[in-house]
Each structure stands twice: as C-alpha cells, then as structure tokens.
Amino acid sequence: LCLWTEVKVVIHTLQVLELPRAAVSPTTLYFVPRTTFNISCYVDGDPKPQPHWFYNGRRIHPDHKYYITFKNDLIVRDPSPRDVGVYECRAVSAAGTHADSATVYVAVAPRVELKQSKTMIGRGDSISFDCIVRYCITKVVSELFSKTDPFRFWKELLSQRSNGSGMGAQDTDAGSYSCVAENIAGRDIGVVKVDVGSMPSIVPSPETVRVNIERQATLQCRAIGHPPPTISWQRDGVPLENIDHSRYTVLPDGNLLIMNAQLEDQTRFTCIAKNEYGQQSKTTMVMIIGLVSPVLGHVPPEEQLIEGEDLRLSCVVVLGTPKPDIKWFKDGVPVEPSSSIIV
C-alpha cells in the first residue's frame, strides 16, 4: 500500500516600509520683485514618496506662475510682495508623510546715511564715522571705504550701525570716505569728506625793514595752514585796530601796508597768524631812513620897521625831511599868533 500526501507551501514576502523624508533648500530665501526664484526639494523613502508643494498651507498646482521641474524644484515666476510666506514641500507615500519648508521674504534695497563726528580734524586727532543702513528687510553687507581702499569691516543686520574710527590723522588721510551697503535688491552709497587741519606756519621774511621817511612800505606776513589762518597785526604789542591811524592797512594777502612812513613807525610790528589749531607770530623791526636836518634859506639879519606900517618877515626852509615844523621866537620867547601877529 502506497500513500501520497499533498503538501502546499505558501511563501509570503514581507516589505519593510521606510518613512518618507523631505528636505528643501534654501530654508530662507529673499527675492527681488518681478524676477524669478526657485526652491529645491529632495525626497527619499521606500516606497518612493511623491512630492507636493504648498504655499501658506494651500496646495500649489503648476500654472503660468508656478512651475515644478522633474527634480521637484519649485520655480516661481514674476514674484511680488504678495508671494512672501512659507513654501512647504511634503513627501507622501504609503509609509506616511513628511514635510520641510522655506520662508520667503521680499528683498528691499538698502538706504545709507553716513555721518561723521566732525568734518575737519587736526594732525594726530581722531574722527569717527556712523554708517546707518535703513529699511533692509534682507541680508545686507556694508563696507566703509577710504577713497578707493577698504577701510573698515563687513556686517549684516536688519537695520545696522557700522562704526569706524581712525587714529592719529595725517595729511594723507584727507579725502572722501564712502559707506557702501549692498544686497540682491540694489546698493546705496553714502559719502563724506574729511579735511585734515594744521596750525599756521609763517613763511620766513626779513626781520628788519628799512623805510624811507614819508614813503610807503609793505611788511610781509604770508602764512600757510588749514583752514587758512586769519592775519592780524600789532605795533609794540597793541593791536592796530586799537590805534587810531589811517596810515596802516592790512592787505587781503595778510601783508601790512604803511603809508607816509613817519619817525614814530620806527618800532616793532608783529604779525599773528591764527586758526582753530593754533597760532604763530613773527616780529619785524622797522627802521626809518632818509632823514634830512632842516636847512633855512638866507634871512636878512635886520629889517627896518616903519611905525604904523605892516612888516613881513620871511622864513624859507630849503631842506628838511620830514617836513620841518616852523616856529617863531622873539627874544627867545615863542611867538603866539594874535590880532597883531599873523604866522
């Protein structure tokens, strides 16, 4: 007796599902209106998940504005400020759902306001700059330039202050300084001008000036400095404006003009050059030359006087510089003009 037994074998395949995963790039994005921006979405899992795009929670369907590539990238055409928000990529499969999102902002061009603590500094002094970047709802980089060379650092902030300072100023530091702020929406430049001041320096000139009596002379006082110094003069330490004398004139170039020089002008004249960074003075000694002692013409030793008649006596000065003063004496006593005596 032979018995046969039929055995049925059933083999079941067990499939292990892998949870889907979505990853977007970038997670933060800034766009310029009326351009195009795109967000990438990488999906993974088993089975292969299907990607779906959402904007602020609403499903995105491809149209003239939205385009989804075969690599799952989302391209947004002609964006406007209304397109700001959260863009979400969801990976969906039988194993579940996973999402990642990107936050999108509109880029606004920066506005720069560059201020300085002062417009002019002295040698060795310092100056500070305040670069204020306003209305930047996006990443912004700013740089402070001295003429054409980078002078200070980079920073980024929604509304930032970039403070730069220079120590020990020199003449070569004078010029224009620019603060440049730039982002994808545009750039703005703030420019300020800096001058380096210096105390006055008087150009050497003769220390003694000889002037002919009753002639004119010019005492030199040429000074350099920044800002240009003001020039003033003194005679024997007294400011000329306190001396009632119309013969002195300070010329536009700072020199002193002496008209009709007199013996009283034989003294010290001091030139003072002054600006906000200091002052310098220089003294010039004036020597009056060309003096000539008075010489009288021939005068008769005697004159005949007729009683009741007028008598004219002459006194002729033939030489004398400066012009002599004439005085009359009678028996050694000065003659005073009266009704009977006319000088």
C-alpha positions as MATLAB code, in Angstrom:
seq = 'LCLWTEVKVVIHTLQVLELPRAAVSPTTLYFVPRTTFNISCYVDGDPKPQPHWFYNGRRIHPDHKYYITFKNDLIVRDPSPRDVGVYECRAVSAAGTHADSATVYVAVAPRVELKQSKTMIGRGDSISFDCIVRYCITKVVSELFSKTDPFRFWKELLSQRSNGSGMGAQDTDAGSYSCVAENIAGRDIGVVKVDVGSMPSIVPSPETVRVNIERQATLQCRAIGHPPPTISWQRDGVPLENIDHSRYTVLPDGNLLIMNAQLEDQTRFTCIAKNEYGQQSKTTMVMIIGLVSPVLGHVPPEEQLIEGEDLRLSCVVVLGTPKPDIKWFKDGVPVEPSSSIIV';
ca = [
       0.000    0.000    0.000;
       1.434    3.289   -1.036;
       0.053    6.530    0.377;
       0.711   10.004   -1.052;
       0.337   13.211    0.940;
      -0.038   16.529   -0.863;
       1.682   19.429    0.929;
       1.027   23.085   -0.062;
       3.720   25.673    0.700;
       2.759   29.386    0.827;
       5.570   31.954    0.807;
       4.780   35.497    1.968;
       7.100   38.427    1.144;
       7.452   40.968    3.954;
       8.065   44.511    2.737;
       9.589   46.945    5.218;
       8.445   50.499    4.525;
      10.756   53.432    5.037;
       9.279   56.679    6.257;
       9.446   59.422    3.653;
      11.747   62.386    4.116;
      11.620   65.828    2.521;
      14.381   68.444    2.614;
      14.109   71.878    0.999;
      16.926   74.228    0.048;
      17.284   77.026    0.903;
      15.212   77.246    4.057;
      15.306   81.063    3.935;
      15.105   82.972    0.682;
      14.928   86.616   -0.418;
      13.683   87.619   -3.844;
      13.609   90.754   -5.939;
      10.135   91.565   -7.314;
       9.485   90.829  -10.998;
      12.321   88.305  -11.206;
      12.238   84.535  -10.599;
      13.133   82.402   -7.595;
      13.243   78.666   -7.076;
      13.276   76.264   -4.121;
      14.652   72.736   -4.347;
      13.018   69.745   -2.653;
      14.796   66.414   -2.158;
      12.540   63.459   -1.224;
      13.574   59.991   -0.106;
      11.914   56.874    1.295;
      10.592   53.436    0.384;
       8.389   53.353   -1.472;
       9.493   56.454   -3.343;
       7.339   59.286   -1.994;
       5.508   61.795   -4.136;
       6.355   65.439   -3.532;
       3.622   68.044   -3.208;
       4.144   71.778   -2.885;
       2.085   74.099   -0.657;
       2.073   77.850   -0.185;
       0.873   79.062    3.210;
      -0.959   75.748    3.589;
      -2.605   75.765    0.144;
      -1.678   73.163   -2.478;
       0.247   74.565   -5.423;
      -0.794   73.452   -8.885;
       1.508   74.211  -11.811;
       0.349   77.120  -13.972;
       1.797   80.235  -15.615;
       3.169   81.386  -12.239;
       4.305   78.121  -10.651;
       6.452   75.518  -12.385;
       7.615   72.217  -10.860;
      10.610   70.561  -12.517;
      11.272   66.844  -12.843;
      13.706   67.220   -9.952;
      10.856   68.552   -7.788;
      12.187   72.130   -7.785;
       9.541   74.829   -7.437;
      10.024   77.855   -9.689;
       8.001   80.997   -9.007;
       7.798   83.456  -11.874;
       7.311   87.231  -11.628;
       7.013   87.302   -7.815;
       5.595   90.275   -5.946;
       5.390   91.177   -2.250;
       2.179   89.114   -2.104;
       4.301   85.988   -2.652;
       6.045   86.380    0.702;
       5.352   83.478    3.049;
       6.030   79.802    3.786;
       6.565   77.316    0.952;
       6.225   73.699    2.070;
       7.298   70.506    0.332;
       5.503   67.348    1.528;
       6.791   63.870    0.779;
       3.822   61.468    0.713;
       3.936   57.648    0.490;
       2.201   54.603    1.914;
       4.542   54.833    4.882;
       3.390   58.307    5.827;
       4.079   61.974    5.244;
       6.995   64.276    5.984;
       7.340   67.989    5.242;
      10.018   70.647    5.171;
       9.529   74.349    4.462;
      11.246   77.509    3.303;
      10.407   81.034    4.428;
      10.464   83.594    1.629;
      10.888   87.365    2.013;
      10.946   90.239   -0.440;
      14.326   91.958   -0.760;
      14.433   95.749   -0.337;
      17.360   97.873   -1.459;
      19.272   99.447    1.456;
      19.448  103.142    2.242;
      22.665  104.526    3.658;
      23.103  107.518    5.931;
      26.750  108.249    6.692;
      27.560  110.657    9.488;
      30.858  111.884   10.866;
      31.755  113.406   14.208;
      33.477  116.372   12.511;
      34.429  117.470    9.022;
      37.935  118.634    9.878;
      40.496  117.156   12.230;
      43.954  118.187   13.307;
      47.076  116.143   12.753;
      47.173  113.313   15.267;
      43.479  113.661   16.147;
      40.791  111.043   15.603;
      37.451  111.012   13.814;
      34.527  108.593   13.946;
      32.050  107.595   11.265;
      28.493  106.389   11.793;
      27.117  104.408    8.865;
      23.396  103.765    9.313;
      21.758  101.297    6.917;
      17.968  101.556    6.925;
      14.978   99.674    5.539;
      16.816   96.450    4.760;
      14.391   93.546    5.195;
      17.066   91.205    3.956;
      20.664   90.264    4.351;
      22.871   93.264    3.685;
      26.598   93.768    3.600;
      28.216   97.135    4.169;
      31.750   98.346    3.750;
      33.453  101.598    4.670;
      35.960  102.854    2.135;
      38.706  105.427    2.358;
      38.888  106.817   -1.175;
      39.197  103.535   -3.110;
      40.657  101.215   -0.471;
      38.591   99.182    2.027;
      38.845  100.886    5.401;
      36.570   99.033    7.733;
      34.645   95.821    8.300;
      31.640   93.926    6.921;
      28.471   93.414    8.936;
      24.929   92.255    8.372;
      21.804   93.284   10.252;
      18.191   94.265    9.637;
      18.996   97.885   10.492;
      22.658   98.227   11.358;
      25.248  100.664   12.609;
      28.797  100.303   11.364;
      31.189  102.373   13.425;
      34.690  103.054   12.115;
      37.372  105.237   13.579;
      40.791  106.458   12.530;
      43.526  107.371   14.998;
      46.463  109.693   14.522;
      45.249  111.545   11.426;
      47.815  112.640    8.870;
      47.607  114.923    5.852;
      47.246  111.876    3.600;
      44.027  110.906    5.421;
      42.178  113.848    3.901;
      39.677  112.894    1.219;
      36.290  111.285    0.646;
      35.061  108.332    2.684;
      32.242  106.107    1.438;
      29.978  103.599    3.144;
      28.524  101.087    0.674;
      25.555   98.862    1.542;
      24.530   96.207   -0.963;
      22.121   93.315   -1.255;
      20.384   91.484   -4.098;
      17.858   94.318   -4.413;
      20.444   97.030   -5.006;
      23.065   99.171   -3.360;
      23.419  102.619   -1.857;
      26.471  104.726   -1.118;
      26.998  107.406    1.500;
      29.930  109.770    1.013;
      31.508  112.251    3.421;
      34.546  114.472    3.041;
      37.264  114.809    5.653;
      39.861  117.572    5.827;
      42.971  117.381    7.984;
      43.749  120.730    9.574;
      47.121  122.132   10.595;
      48.276  125.066   12.693;
      49.594  128.126   10.848;
      53.177  128.428    9.720;
      54.531  131.840    8.702;
      56.817  131.905    5.693;
      60.205  133.430    6.610;
      60.709  137.078    5.611;
      63.223  139.837    6.522;
      63.330  140.582   10.238;
      64.310  144.217    9.635;
      62.773  146.514    7.040;
      64.247  149.928    6.197;
      61.749  152.522    5.051;
      62.430  155.984    3.684;
      60.708  158.692    5.608;
      57.369  159.769    4.083;
      57.417  156.795    1.716;
      55.318  153.652    1.838;
      56.429  150.155    2.785;
      54.925  146.667    2.886;
      55.651  144.302    5.766;
      55.256  140.690    4.682;
      53.226  138.081    6.525;
      52.446  135.031    4.407;
      51.111  132.113    6.422;
      50.062  128.609    5.435;
      47.748  126.287    7.347;
      44.401  124.543    7.108;
      41.925  126.073    7.396;
      43.598  129.229    6.040;
      44.657  131.329    9.022;
      43.449  134.831    9.744;
      46.132  137.525    9.927;
      46.274  140.352   12.458;
      48.965  142.928   13.262;
      50.235  144.662   16.373;
      52.507  147.658   16.903;
      54.530  147.426   20.079;
      52.087  144.778   21.330;
      48.992  146.915   20.686;
      46.501  145.675   18.057;
      46.330  148.029   15.102;
      42.561  148.257   15.411;
      43.150  149.945   18.770;
      45.463  152.504   17.174;
      43.770  155.466   15.539;
      45.926  155.605   12.452;
      44.685  155.564    8.882;
      48.199  155.072    7.504;
      48.108  151.335    8.286;
      46.243  148.914    6.007;
      46.150  145.117    6.295;
      46.044  143.848    2.710;
      43.934  140.839    1.583;
      47.065  138.662    1.460;
      47.861  139.486    5.108;
      50.715  141.924    4.435;
      50.760  145.297    6.196;
      50.949  148.477    4.128;
      52.417  151.534    5.851;
      51.659  154.791    4.074;
      53.649  158.011    4.521;
      56.102  156.475    6.964;
      56.937  158.657    9.939;
      59.571  158.527   12.642;
      57.004  157.068   15.067;
      56.847  153.994   12.815;
      60.392  153.077   13.779;
      59.374  150.260   16.099;
      58.342  146.582   16.204;
      55.395  145.306   14.193;
      54.133  141.791   14.974;
      52.180  139.599   12.579;
      49.909  136.922   14.144;
      48.543  134.033   12.053;
      45.775  132.091   13.791;
      43.299  129.299   13.099;
      41.440  126.781   15.257;
      44.525  124.565   15.535;
      46.918  127.167   16.877;
      48.767  130.352   16.074;
      52.221  131.626   15.163;
      53.673  135.119   15.315;
      56.578  136.940   13.719;
      58.034  140.348   14.580;
      59.525  142.777   12.066;
      61.622  145.780   13.079;
      61.025  148.917   11.007;
      63.933  151.351   10.593;
      63.146  154.835    9.251;
      65.867  156.184    6.971;
      66.286  159.201    4.706;
      66.064  161.807    7.486;
      67.435  165.264    6.486;
      68.063  168.019    9.030;
      66.257  171.302    8.336;
      68.148  173.977    6.361;
      66.868  177.573    6.291;
      67.279  179.938    3.395;
      69.078  183.276    3.805;
      67.281  185.620    6.179;
      68.315  189.312    6.393;
      69.819  189.934    9.809;
      67.940  193.234   10.113;
      64.648  194.665    8.938;
      63.553  198.303    9.069;
      60.160  198.832   10.644;
      58.100  201.969    9.960;
      55.698  202.790   12.712;
      52.126  202.155   11.712;
      53.080  200.011    8.739;
      52.994  196.206    8.308;
      56.190  194.199    8.404;
      56.587  190.759    6.746;
      59.432  188.536    7.909;
      60.306  185.504    5.768;
      61.445  182.047    6.948;
      62.247  179.811    3.996;
      63.057  176.111    4.586;
      65.163  174.835    1.704;
      65.857  171.342    3.092;
      64.387  169.020    5.653;
      62.927  165.521    5.721;
      60.435  165.022    7.143;
      58.955  168.464    6.505;
      60.047  170.673    9.397;
      57.636  172.485   11.658;
      58.263  176.261   11.685;
      58.161  178.174   14.939;
      58.863  181.882   15.620;
      60.560  183.307   18.676;
      61.026  186.897   19.940;
      63.914  187.409   22.315;
      63.903  183.629   22.931;
      60.215  183.550   23.763;
      57.794  181.679   21.435;
      55.585  183.993   19.424;
      51.897  183.326   19.788;
      49.558  184.403   16.976;
      47.373  187.368   17.886;
      45.398  190.154   16.250;
      48.627  191.978   15.505;
      50.827  188.932   14.727;
      49.950  186.503   11.984;
      52.133  183.452   11.368;
];
